[in-house]
């Protein structure tokens, strides 16, 4: 039995009050398997919060669905189970704030600027921008999620800057200041590359399908560093 089937079976018929059942199922069904528990917790966070984001925006585009599938290439025979979790979250009486708060408690580190919760935000940004534009309601939604996840304003702006399709501030992407000297910027860049290496994601329990986001993130970091390096050489 797949972990999707185990989770859906444990939840049962809970439309209208799914949040508590989902969180409790993750805690208990996978209690003796911490690696799977992390993977399930991460996956459910993306599924549930993307469902809530779609509800907040009022529109679920085909491109957003495709972006969701880029993150989760789940087996076709599990599509109904994934869809059930998505629909439960969308129909649940609990607001997205409650989902974000409860799902963040499943994080294994739960520290400010938690890297696992940053991975969740990156996934949500990836879905939000799939139609070519992050709408104001989506950005407000994501910003509030960041606050609930205890992301600092600087850290959130750094994440958001990675997802601007053009004209993004390379200094914001790296979380540095134009007044910083280049050696400082280079150290920051190398630290981010190490922090976001795909091997680090695996150790955090992020599903392998999420590596499409990791590659996108690395491309943004590399492009930002190259832009700053070019600017400094021209100065």
C-alpha positions as CSV (number, residue, x, y, z in Angstrom):
1,X,0.0,0.0,0.0
2,X,1.4,3.4,-1.0
3,X,1.8,6.2,1.6
4,X,-1.0,8.1,-0.2
5,X,-3.4,5.2,0.3
6,X,-2.4,4.9,3.9
7,X,-3.0,8.6,4.5
8,X,-6.4,8.7,2.8
9,X,-7.5,5.5,4.6
10,X,-6.5,7.0,7.9
11,X,-8.4,10.3,7.2
12,X,-11.6,8.7,6.2
13,X,-14.7,10.9,5.5
14,X,-13.7,14.1,7.1
15,X,-14.9,16.8,4.6
16,X,-15.4,20.0,6.5
17,X,-12.9,19.3,9.2
18,X,-10.0,17.6,7.4
19,X,-7.1,19.5,8.9
20,X,-7.0,17.8,12.3
21,X,-7.5,14.4,10.8
22,X,-4.7,14.9,8.2
23,X,-2.2,16.2,10.8
24,X,-3.1,13.4,13.2
25,X,-2.8,10.8,10.5
26,X,0.7,12.0,9.5
27,X,1.8,11.9,13.2
28,X,0.5,8.4,13.9
29,X,0.4,6.4,10.6
30,X,4.1,7.1,9.9
31,X,5.3,7.4,13.5
32,X,7.9,4.6,13.1
33,X,9.2,5.8,9.8
34,X,10.6,9.3,10.2
35,X,11.9,9.5,6.6
36,X,8.5,8.8,5.1
37,X,6.8,11.0,7.7
38,X,9.0,14.0,6.6
39,X,8.2,13.3,2.9
40,X,4.5,12.9,3.6
41,X,4.4,16.1,5.7
42,X,6.2,18.1,3.1
43,X,4.0,16.7,0.3
44,X,0.7,17.4,2.2
45,X,1.9,20.9,3.0
46,X,2.3,21.7,-0.7
47,X,-1.0,20.0,-1.7
48,X,-3.1,21.6,1.1
49,X,-1.6,25.1,0.8
50,X,-1.7,25.2,-3.0
51,X,-5.4,24.2,-2.7
52,X,-6.0,27.1,-0.3
53,X,-4.0,29.4,-2.5
54,X,-6.2,28.5,-5.5
55,X,-9.3,29.2,-3.4
56,X,-7.9,32.6,-2.3
57,X,-7.1,33.5,-5.9
58,X,-10.4,32.1,-7.2
59,X,-8.9,30.6,-10.3
60,X,-7.2,27.2,-10.9
61,X,-5.5,27.4,-14.3
62,X,-4.3,24.4,-16.4
63,X,-0.8,25.7,-16.1
64,X,-1.0,25.8,-12.3
65,X,-2.1,22.1,-12.4
66,X,0.9,21.3,-14.7
67,X,3.2,23.1,-12.3
68,X,1.8,21.1,-9.5
69,X,2.5,17.9,-11.5
70,X,6.1,19.1,-12.1
71,X,6.6,19.0,-8.3
72,X,4.7,15.7,-7.7
73,X,5.1,13.1,-10.5
74,X,2.9,10.7,-8.5
75,X,1.9,7.4,-10.1
76,X,-1.2,7.7,-12.2
77,X,-2.9,5.1,-10.0
78,X,-2.5,7.5,-7.1
79,X,-4.1,10.4,-8.8
80,X,-7.5,9.9,-7.1
81,X,-5.8,9.8,-3.6
82,X,-3.9,13.0,-4.3
83,X,-7.0,14.7,-5.7
84,X,-8.9,13.7,-2.6
85,X,-6.4,15.4,-0.3
86,X,-6.5,18.5,-2.5
87,X,-10.3,18.7,-2.5
88,X,-10.5,18.1,1.2
89,X,-8.2,21.0,1.9
90,X,-10.1,23.2,-0.6
91,X,-13.4,22.4,1.0
92,X,-12.3,22.4,4.6
93,X,-13.8,25.0,6.9
94,X,-10.4,25.8,8.3
95,X,-8.7,28.8,6.8
96,X,-5.2,28.7,5.2
97,X,-3.7,30.3,8.3
98,X,-4.8,27.2,10.4
99,X,-3.3,24.9,7.8
100,X,0.0,26.8,7.7
101,X,0.3,26.8,11.5
102,X,-0.6,23.2,12.0
103,X,1.5,21.9,9.0
104,X,4.5,23.9,10.2
105,X,4.5,21.9,13.4
106,X,5.3,18.8,11.4
107,X,8.6,20.4,10.4
108,X,11.5,18.6,12.0
109,X,13.4,21.8,12.8
110,X,10.7,24.5,13.4
111,X,13.3,27.3,13.6
112,X,12.9,30.8,12.3
113,X,13.8,30.9,8.6
114,X,13.4,27.0,8.6
115,X,14.9,25.6,5.4
116,X,12.1,23.0,5.0
117,X,9.4,25.6,5.2
118,X,11.4,27.7,2.7
119,X,11.2,24.7,0.4
120,X,7.4,24.7,0.8
121,X,7.2,28.4,0.0
122,X,9.4,27.9,-3.1
123,X,7.0,25.2,-4.3
124,X,4.0,27.5,-3.7
125,X,5.7,30.3,-5.6
126,X,6.5,27.9,-8.5
127,X,2.7,27.1,-8.8
128,X,1.6,30.7,-8.4
129,X,3.8,32.0,-11.2
130,X,2.9,29.1,-13.6
131,X,0.4,31.3,-15.5
132,X,3.1,33.9,-16.1
133,X,2.2,36.3,-13.3
134,X,2.0,36.2,-9.5
135,X,-1.2,38.0,-8.8
136,X,-1.6,40.4,-5.9
137,X,-3.9,38.1,-3.9
138,X,-1.4,35.3,-4.4
139,X,1.5,37.4,-3.2
140,X,-0.4,38.5,-0.2
141,X,-1.3,34.9,0.5
142,X,2.4,33.8,0.2
143,X,3.6,36.7,2.3
144,X,1.2,35.8,5.1
145,X,2.3,32.1,4.9
146,X,5.9,33.4,5.3
147,X,4.9,35.3,8.4
148,X,3.2,32.2,9.9
149,X,6.4,30.2,9.0
150,X,8.4,32.7,11.0
151,X,10.3,33.9,7.9
152,X,12.0,37.2,8.3
153,X,10.9,40.0,5.9
154,X,14.4,39.9,4.4
155,X,14.3,36.1,3.9
156,X,10.8,36.3,2.3
157,X,11.9,39.1,-0.1
158,X,14.9,36.9,-1.0
159,X,12.7,34.0,-1.9
160,X,10.2,36.2,-3.8
161,X,13.0,37.8,-5.8
162,X,14.1,34.3,-7.1
163,X,10.7,34.0,-8.8
164,X,10.5,37.3,-10.6
165,X,10.6,36.4,-14.2
166,X,12.6,39.5,-15.3
167,X,14.1,42.5,-13.7
168,X,14.6,40.8,-10.3
169,X,17.1,42.5,-8.0
170,X,20.2,40.2,-7.9
171,X,21.2,41.6,-4.4
172,X,17.8,40.6,-3.0
173,X,18.1,37.1,-4.5
174,X,21.4,36.6,-2.6
175,X,20.2,38.4,0.5
176,X,23.1,40.9,0.3
177,X,23.4,44.7,0.1
178,X,24.9,46.8,-2.8
179,X,27.2,48.3,-0.2
180,X,28.8,44.9,0.6
181,X,32.2,44.2,-0.8
182,X,32.6,41.5,-3.4
183,X,34.3,38.9,-1.2
184,X,31.4,39.2,1.2
185,X,28.9,38.6,-1.6
186,X,31.0,35.7,-2.9
187,X,31.0,34.0,0.5
188,X,27.2,34.5,0.8
189,X,26.7,33.0,-2.7
190,X,28.8,30.0,-2.0
191,X,27.0,29.5,1.3
192,X,23.6,29.5,-0.5
193,X,24.8,27.1,-3.1
194,X,25.9,24.7,-0.4
195,X,22.7,25.1,1.6
196,X,20.5,24.5,-1.4
197,X,22.4,21.6,-3.0
198,X,20.0,18.8,-4.0
199,X,21.7,16.4,-1.5
200,X,20.7,18.8,1.3
201,X,17.1,18.6,0.1
202,X,17.1,14.8,0.2
203,X,18.4,14.9,3.8
204,X,15.5,17.3,4.7
205,X,13.0,14.7,3.4
206,X,12.1,16.7,0.3
207,X,10.7,14.3,-2.4
208,X,13.0,13.8,-5.4
209,X,10.4,15.2,-7.7
210,X,10.9,18.6,-6.0
211,X,14.4,18.8,-7.5
212,X,12.8,20.7,-10.4
213,X,12.4,23.5,-7.9
214,X,16.0,23.0,-6.6
215,X,17.3,23.4,-10.1
216,X,15.2,26.5,-10.6
217,X,16.5,27.9,-7.4
218,X,20.1,27.2,-8.2
219,X,19.7,28.9,-11.6
220,X,18.4,32.0,-9.9
221,X,21.3,32.1,-7.5
222,X,23.8,31.6,-10.3
223,X,22.2,34.3,-12.5
224,X,22.2,36.8,-9.6
225,X,25.8,36.1,-8.8
226,X,26.8,36.4,-12.4
227,X,24.9,39.7,-12.7
228,X,26.6,41.2,-9.7
229,X,30.0,40.0,-10.8
230,X,29.6,41.6,-14.2
231,X,28.4,44.8,-12.6
232,X,31.4,45.0,-10.3
233,X,33.9,44.2,-13.1
234,X,32.4,47.0,-15.2
235,X,32.6,49.5,-12.4
